[in-house]
Amino acid sequence: MPVSIDGVEWNEGVTMLRKAEFPTLPKNDYPTSDGKPMAETDLHRELMVDLIDILQHRYANDPQVYVSGDLLIFYDQGNKRRHVAPDVFVVFGVPKGRRDNYLVWDEGKGPDVVIEVTSKSTKTEDVKTKPDVFLTKLGVREYFLIDPTQDYLDPPLQGFRRVKNEFRPIRFVDGRLPSKVLGLHLERDRDTLRLWNPELGAWLPTYAERQAQSDQLRVTAESEVERLRRENEDLRRKLSGS
């Protein structure tokens, strides 16, 4: 049965079907891997995967929002060495679809929002190298960094917004970083990152939370069906005995 979560009607089967219907974009001769691991630790990988899933679910019904992560983005046509692979990114105005990589000149634009999960091996690149690429080569509008272990960034959650030709820090509001582009607020919760929908006054649910709510609604619906069945049986017995 459909479940309404965060203002979106969700059904596990339908969601899987929609993902299966996404077109696979034509292949190209640019690399699909830079030889680096997806993430440094299980914690970093799980957070990255969770964020991608949460954002994909949020924009599941919009065919012109592409959410991905750990995908090579090439920004200098003809140069296969010029690329970055953001942990999580969102692009508005390009179609959903399975991509082997992302060519900015073919897509017509770069990501609007990037989230990096900082670790020991990426801290320098996340803070010093990538911001310039995001700003000057990709046109990223907002850039967020989360350090789940609180070892490499101070503060462990940071956000930057493009203002003219530079990234300027985003100020915390009630302990959260507001994203104007996403219309969400980002908040560190121990070793994870949660996304708050200020319009609904609720967190965007994780996959596990959506499953739990779906299971609960299914149990409630089955209980209601059973109650109605018993009432009908009681009514039939009463009618047959009269």
N, C-alpha and C positions, 0 to 999 in steps of 0.2 A: 504494500500500500504506500502511496506517496506520503512523504514526511516534509513538513515545512520547517526549515531551519535557516535562521538568519535571513528570513524573508524570501528564501528560494525553495521551491518545491523540489524535493529530492527523492529519487527512487534508485536503489542500488543498480537494478537491472538497466534502467534508462540511462543512468550515468555511464555505465560500462558501454552501452550501445553507442552513446554519443561519442565517447572517446574512440571507439572502433571506427566510427564514420569519418573521423578527421582525415583529410587527404594527406598522402605522403608527397611532399614537394619533390620536384625533379632533382636528381643527384647532380653534383658538380665534382670537379677534380681537386677541390680544396680538402685538406686533412680533416678527419673527424676526431682525432685525438692528439693531445700534446705529450702523451706518455706519462703524465703525472697522475697520481691516484686521485680518486674522486674526493676524498676527504682524509684528514690526518688521523682522526680517531672515530670510533663508533658514535660518540656523542656528537661530533661535528657533522657526520653524515646523516644521522637521524634528524638533527635539527634542520638541515638543508632540505631533506626529503619532506619533512612535515610542512615546512613553509611553502614549498612548491605545491604540495597537495592542497593546502588550505586556500592558497590563492587561485589555483586552478578550479577549485570548487566554487569559489566566490564568483568567478567570471565564466562559469560553465555554460551559461545561456547566451553569452555574447560572442558571436563568431568573429568579431574584430578585436579580440584581446588575446594575446599570446603570452603564456606564462611558461617559463622553462628555467633551467639552471644547469651548471657544469657543462655548458655547450660552447664550443668554440665560436666566437664572434670575430669575423674578419672585417677590417675597416679600411684597408689600403688595397684597392683593386690591383691585382697582379702580384702582390707581395704576400706569399703564403706564410711568412714568418710574423707578420703583424696581426696579432690576435690576442684576445683576452677570453677568459671563461668564467664569468661571474657565477657565484654560487646560486643566486636566485635573481631572476629579473622578470620584469613585466613590460610588455610593449603594447601600447594602444594604437589602433588603426592599422594593424596588419592581421591577416587571417590566421586562424588556428590551423594547425597542420603539423605532421611529423617532419622534423628537419634533421639532417645529418650534421649540419652546421648552420651558421647564420651569416649571410653576406649583406652587409649594410647597404651597399650600392644596389643590390637587387631588391631588398625589402623596402628601400626608400627612407629608412630611418633606423636609429639605434634604440636601445631600451629607454623607457621613460623612468623606471625605478630600478635600482640595483640594491640587493642586500648581500653583504659579505659576512660569512661566519669565520671570524679571525682565529688563527691558530699560531703556534710557534713558528711554523715554516712560512706562513703567509703574512705575518704582521707588518713587516717592512713594505712589502708590495702593496698591501691593502691601504696603508697610510700614505706612502710616498709616491708609488709608481702608478697605480691604477686610477687614482682620482684625476690625474692629468689626462689620461686616455679617455676616461668616461666623460670628462668635460669637453675636451677639444676635438676628439675623434668620434664619439658616439652621441654627444648631445644629451647625456643623461640629465634629467631634471632633479632627481633626488637620489641620494646615496646614503645608505645606512650600513653600520658595522655593528656586529654583536660578538662579544667575546664570552662564550658560555662558561669558561673556566675562570674568568676574571683575573687572568694572569698577564695579559698582553696589552690591554687597552684601559685607559683611565680617563673618563668613566668607561665601563665595559659595554655600554650602549651609546652610540653616537650617530648623529644624523646631519646631513648637509643638503642644502637646497641651492640650486643654480640661481644666481642673481647676476644678470648680465653675463660677464665672462669669468665668473669665479664661483666656487662653492662657499657658502656661508653656513656656519653652524645653525642648526635648528634648536630652539630653546625647548626645554621640557615644560610641559603643562600638566600639573597634577601627577608628576612622575612618569609621564608618557611623552613620546616624541610624535607630534602630529604630522602626518603625511597629507599634504594638500592634494597631491596627485592621486593617491589611492583613496582618499577620504577616510582613512583609518588612523588609529593611534597605535604606536608600537611601544610595548612595555616588556622589560626584562623580568622574567619570573624564575628566580634561581638560575638554573643552567639552560633555560629555554627562552624563547621569544614568543609573546602572545600578541595577537592583532585584535584591537578593540574597535567595534563599530559604534561611533558616537551617536548615530541616528537611532539605532535600536537599543543602545545601552547594553550591549552584549559582546562577548568575545566571539570571534569567528571560530567555529568548532573545528577541532582536529578530526581526523578520520576516525579515531577510536571513539570520540565523543558522538560523532554522527551515527556510528554503528550502535552505540549503547542506546541512544535516543530512539533509533529506528527499532531496535529490539524491544524496547519498553513499549513503544506504541503498538508494535505487533502483538505483544502479550496482552495489552489492554484491549485491542480489537478482538482478539480470539476469546477473551473473557466475556466481552459484550455479546459476541455471537453465541457463546454457550449459554449465557443468561437468557437471551431471547429464545433459544431452542427449548430450554426448560419451561419458560413461560408458555410457549406454544403447546408443549406437551400437556402441561397442567390444564390449559384451556380446553384442549381436545378431550381430556378425560372428563372434565366437568360437563361438557356438552354431550358426550356419549352417555353419561350417567343420568342425564335429566329426562 
